[in-house]
Amino acid sequence: MTLALDTNVIIDLIRGRRPGVRARYDAAILGGRPLVTSLIAYYELQFGAFASRDRERQWTATKAVLEEILVEPLDQSDVITAASIRDELRRTGTPIGPYDLLIAGQALNRGWTLATSNIKEFRRVGALELEDWSA
């Protein structure tokens, strides 16, 4: 099954501060598991590079990590799924952030497993398959 990497997981890979994340990432690659990320996560990473004190270093590090990860744009069905999730979470009074909502909608719509360190937020999307990469 395709593994979608959330923004926080990619940031952990870029910073290299969490060996457990690197080990899971390497195992996924060695196991031939398809790795993707959302265009929304790509946007968040690019903003992080722009906001960095050392833009050039940040862009270089980001580009190096993203070389093995396919960046997937959203399509209309991803957006419709995200809108449905937003409505459901609104009704239950448990909203999540707009970027996470779009990432969740895309992952759910495409049947991806989402690797994230933000389980607390994404767990609210009941049908979404998650892998906890926080440890």
Phi and psi restraints in degrees (value plus and minus 20) as a CYANA .aco file:
   2 THR   PHI     -86.4   -46.4
   2 THR   PSI     116.9   156.9
   3 LEU   PHI    -127.9   -87.9
   3 LEU   PSI      98.1   138.1
   4 ALA   PHI    -116.4   -76.4
   4 ALA   PSI     106.8   146.8
   5 LEU   PHI    -113.9   -73.9
   5 LEU   PSI     104.5   144.5
   6 ASP   PHI     -93.4   -53.4
   6 ASP   PSI     141.8   181.8
   7 THR   PHI     -73.2   -33.2
   7 THR   PSI     -65.4   -25.4
   8 ASN   PHI     -84.7   -44.7
   8 ASN   PSI     -51.7   -11.7
   9 VAL   PHI     -88.2   -48.2
   9 VAL   PSI     -63.4   -23.4
  10 ILE   PHI     -86.0   -46.0
  10 ILE   PSI     -58.8   -18.8
  11 ILE   PHI     -80.7   -40.7
  11 ILE   PSI     -62.3   -22.3
  12 ASP   PHI     -80.8   -40.8
  12 ASP   PSI     -59.1   -19.1
  13 LEU   PHI     -85.6   -45.6
  13 LEU   PSI     -62.3   -22.3
  14 ILE   PHI     -82.8   -42.8
  14 ILE   PSI     -65.7   -25.7
  15 ARG   PHI     -96.4   -56.4
  15 ARG   PSI     -45.3    -5.3
  16 GLY   PHI      47.0    87.0
  16 GLY   PSI       3.7    43.7
  17 ARG   PHI    -113.7   -73.7
  17 ARG   PSI     -29.2    10.8
  18 ARG   PHI    -144.9  -104.9
  18 ARG   PSI      75.5   115.5
  19 PRO   PHI     -78.7   -38.7
  19 PRO   PSI     -50.2   -10.2
  20 GLY   PHI     -84.1   -44.1
  20 GLY   PSI     -56.6   -16.6
  21 VAL   PHI     -87.1   -47.1
  21 VAL   PSI     -64.3   -24.3
  22 ARG   PHI     -82.2   -42.2
  22 ARG   PSI     -60.7   -20.7
  23 ALA   PHI     -83.8   -43.8
  23 ALA   PSI     -62.8   -22.8
  24 ARG   PHI     -85.2   -45.2
  24 ARG   PSI     -62.1   -22.1
  25 TYR   PHI     -80.4   -40.4
  25 TYR   PSI     -69.4   -29.4
  26 ASP   PHI     -81.3   -41.3
  26 ASP   PSI     -59.9   -19.9
  27 ALA   PHI     -84.2   -44.2
  27 ALA   PSI     -58.6   -18.6
  28 ALA   PHI     -84.1   -44.1
  28 ALA   PSI     -62.8   -22.8
  29 ILE   PHI     -85.6   -45.6
  29 ILE   PSI     -68.4   -28.4
  30 LEU   PHI     -82.9   -42.9
  30 LEU   PSI     -51.0   -11.0
  31 GLY   PHI    -101.4   -61.4
  31 GLY   PSI     -20.5    19.5
  32 GLY   PHI      53.9    93.9
  32 GLY   PSI      -0.9    39.1
  33 ARG   PHI     -95.5   -55.5
  33 ARG   PSI     108.4   148.4
  34 PRO   PHI     -84.0   -44.0
  34 PRO   PSI     111.0   151.0
  35 LEU   PHI    -132.3   -92.3
  35 LEU   PSI     109.8   149.8
  36 VAL   PHI    -155.4  -115.4
  36 VAL   PSI     146.9   186.9
  37 THR   PHI    -164.9  -124.9
  37 THR   PSI     140.0   180.0
  38 SER   PHI     -99.9   -59.9
  38 SER   PSI     131.7   171.7
  39 LEU   PHI     -79.1   -39.1
  39 LEU   PSI     -46.8    -6.8
  40 ILE   PHI     -85.5   -45.5
  40 ILE   PSI     -64.8   -24.8
  41 ALA   PHI     -83.2   -43.2
  41 ALA   PSI     -60.0   -20.0
  42 TYR   PHI     -79.3   -39.3
  42 TYR   PSI     -63.4   -23.4
  43 TYR   PHI     -78.7   -38.7
  43 TYR   PSI     -67.4   -27.4
  44 GLU   PHI     -81.2   -41.2
  44 GLU   PSI     -59.1   -19.1
  45 LEU   PHI     -86.9   -46.9
  45 LEU   PSI     -60.6   -20.6
  46 GLN   PHI     -85.1   -45.1
  46 GLN   PSI     -60.8   -20.8
  47 PHE   PHI     -81.2   -41.2
  47 PHE   PSI     -62.3   -22.3
  48 GLY   PHI     -79.6   -39.6
  48 GLY   PSI     -58.3   -18.3
  49 ALA   PHI     -86.8   -46.8
  49 ALA   PSI     -63.4   -23.4
  50 PHE   PHI     -81.2   -41.2
  50 PHE   PSI     -58.9   -18.9
  51 ALA   PHI     -99.8   -59.8
  51 ALA   PSI     -31.5     8.5
  52 SER   PHI     -89.6   -49.6
  52 SER   PSI     129.4   169.4
  53 ARG   PHI     -88.2   -48.2
  53 ARG   PSI     -48.4    -8.4
  54 ASP   PHI    -140.4  -100.4
  54 ASP   PSI      56.9    96.9
  55 ARG   PHI     -75.7   -35.7
  55 ARG   PSI     -66.3   -26.3
  56 GLU   PHI     -81.0   -41.0
  56 GLU   PSI     -65.6   -25.6
  57 ARG   PHI     -83.0   -43.0
  57 ARG   PSI     -61.8   -21.8
  58 GLN   PHI     -86.1   -46.1
  58 GLN   PSI     -63.3   -23.3
  59 TRP   PHI     -82.3   -42.3
  59 TRP   PSI     -62.4   -22.4
  60 THR   PHI     -82.0   -42.0
  60 THR   PSI     -65.9   -25.9
  61 ALA   PHI     -84.8   -44.8
  61 ALA   PSI     -61.6   -21.6
  62 THR   PHI     -84.3   -44.3
  62 THR   PSI     -65.9   -25.9
  63 LYS   PHI     -80.6   -40.6
  63 LYS   PSI     -61.1   -21.1
  64 ALA   PHI     -81.8   -41.8
  64 ALA   PSI     -63.0   -23.0
  65 VAL   PHI     -89.0   -49.0
  65 VAL   PSI     -60.2   -20.2
  66 LEU   PHI     -94.3   -54.3
  66 LEU   PSI     -28.4    11.6
  67 GLU   PHI     -81.7   -41.7
  67 GLU   PSI     -48.2    -8.2
  68 GLU   PHI    -124.7   -84.7
  68 GLU   PSI     -11.5    28.5
  69 ILE   PHI    -142.6  -102.6
  69 ILE   PSI     106.8   146.8
  70 LEU   PHI     -98.5   -58.5
  70 LEU   PSI     105.7   145.7
  71 VAL   PHI    -109.5   -69.5
  71 VAL   PSI      97.9   137.9
  72 GLU   PHI    -123.4   -83.4
  72 GLU   PSI     102.3   142.3
  73 PRO   PHI     -91.5   -51.5
  73 PRO   PSI     138.0   178.0
  74 LEU   PHI    -100.3   -60.3
  74 LEU   PSI     128.4   168.4
  75 ASP   PHI    -139.4   -99.4
  75 ASP   PSI    -199.3  -159.3
  76 GLN   PHI     -81.4   -41.4
  76 GLN   PSI     -59.1   -19.1
  77 SER   PHI     -88.9   -48.9
  77 SER   PSI     -51.9   -11.9
  78 ASP   PHI     -82.7   -42.7
  78 ASP   PSI     -63.3   -23.3
  79 VAL   PHI     -87.4   -47.4
  79 VAL   PSI     -59.8   -19.8
  80 ILE   PHI     -83.2   -43.2
  80 ILE   PSI     -62.5   -22.5
  81 THR   PHI     -81.7   -41.7
  81 THR   PSI     -63.6   -23.6
  82 ALA   PHI     -81.6   -41.6
  82 ALA   PSI     -60.8   -20.8
  83 ALA   PHI     -84.0   -44.0
  83 ALA   PSI     -59.2   -19.2
  84 SER   PHI     -84.1   -44.1
  84 SER   PSI     -63.3   -23.3
  85 ILE   PHI     -81.9   -41.9
  85 ILE   PSI     -65.0   -25.0
  86 ARG   PHI     -78.9   -38.9
  86 ARG   PSI     -63.0   -23.0
  87 ASP   PHI     -83.3   -43.3
  87 ASP   PSI     -64.7   -24.7
  88 GLU   PHI     -81.6   -41.6
  88 GLU   PSI     -64.9   -24.9
  89 LEU   PHI     -89.1   -49.1
  89 LEU   PSI     -52.6   -12.6
  90 ARG   PHI     -83.4   -43.4
  90 ARG   PSI     -63.7   -23.7
  91 ARG   PHI     -83.4   -43.4
  91 ARG   PSI     -53.3   -13.3
  92 THR   PHI    -112.2   -72.2
  92 THR   PSI     -22.2    17.8
  93 GLY   PHI      50.9    90.9
  93 GLY   PSI       8.3    48.3
  94 THR   PHI    -148.5  -108.5
  94 THR   PSI      37.7    77.7
  95 PRO   PHI     -87.3   -47.3
  95 PRO   PSI     140.3   180.3
  96 ILE   PHI    -144.0  -104.0
  96 ILE   PSI     147.4   187.4
  97 GLY   PHI     -82.4   -42.4
  97 GLY   PSI     135.1   175.1
  98 PRO   PHI     -82.7   -42.7
  98 PRO   PSI     -57.7   -17.7
  99 TYR   PHI     -90.2   -50.2
  99 TYR   PSI     -63.3   -23.3
 100 ASP   PHI     -83.4   -43.4
 100 ASP   PSI     -54.7   -14.7
 101 LEU   PHI     -81.9   -41.9
 101 LEU   PSI     -64.8   -24.8
 102 LEU   PHI     -87.7   -47.7
 102 LEU   PSI     -60.2   -20.2
 103 ILE   PHI     -82.8   -42.8
 103 ILE   PSI     -64.8   -24.8
 104 ALA   PHI     -83.0   -43.0
 104 ALA   PSI     -62.9   -22.9
 105 GLY   PHI     -81.1   -41.1
 105 GLY   PSI     -62.7   -22.7
 106 GLN   PHI     -86.4   -46.4
 106 GLN   PSI     -65.8   -25.8
 107 ALA   PHI     -82.9   -42.9
 107 ALA   PSI     -64.9   -24.9
 108 LEU   PHI     -84.5   -44.5
 108 LEU   PSI     -65.5   -25.5
 109 ASN   PHI     -80.8   -40.8
 109 ASN   PSI     -55.7   -15.7
 110 ARG   PHI    -116.1   -76.1
 110 ARG   PSI     -21.4    18.6
 111 GLY   PHI      55.0    95.0
 111 GLY   PSI       4.6    44.6
 112 TRP   PHI    -103.0   -63.0
 112 TRP   PSI     134.3   174.3
 113 THR   PHI    -111.4   -71.4
 113 THR   PSI     111.0   151.0
 114 LEU   PHI    -118.1   -78.1
 114 LEU   PSI      98.2   138.2
 115 ALA   PHI    -109.8   -69.8
 115 ALA   PSI     102.0   142.0
 116 THR   PHI    -170.1  -130.1
 116 THR   PSI     136.9   176.9
 117 SER   PHI    -119.1   -79.1
 117 SER   PSI     -18.0    22.0
 118 ASN   PHI    -130.7   -90.7
 118 ASN   PSI      33.6    73.6
 119 ILE   PHI     -80.0   -40.0
 119 ILE   PSI     -59.9   -19.9
 120 LYS   PHI     -74.3   -34.3
 120 LYS   PSI     -63.7   -23.7
 121 GLU   PHI     -95.0   -55.0
 121 GLU   PSI     -69.2   -29.2
 122 PHE   PHI     -91.6   -51.6
 122 PHE   PSI     -42.7    -2.7
 123 ARG   PHI     -80.8   -40.8
 123 ARG   PSI     -43.8    -3.8
 124 ARG   PHI     -83.9   -43.9
 124 ARG   PSI     -42.3    -2.3
 125 VAL   PHI    -110.4   -70.4
 125 VAL   PSI      68.9   108.9
 126 GLY   PHI     -72.6   -32.6
 126 GLY   PSI     -60.3   -20.3
 127 ALA   PHI    -103.9   -63.9
 127 ALA   PSI     -26.7    13.3
 128 LEU   PHI     -96.3   -56.3
 128 LEU   PSI     107.5   147.5
 129 GLU   PHI    -101.5   -61.5
 129 GLU   PSI     107.3   147.3
 130 LEU   PHI    -142.8  -102.8
 130 LEU   PSI     130.4   170.4
 131 GLU   PHI    -142.7  -102.7
 131 GLU   PSI     107.0   147.0
 132 ASP   PHI    -104.5   -64.5
 132 ASP   PSI      90.0   130.0
 133 TRP   PHI    -126.3   -86.3
 133 TRP   PSI       4.7    44.7
 134 SER   PHI     -98.2   -58.2
 134 SER   PSI     -40.8    -0.8
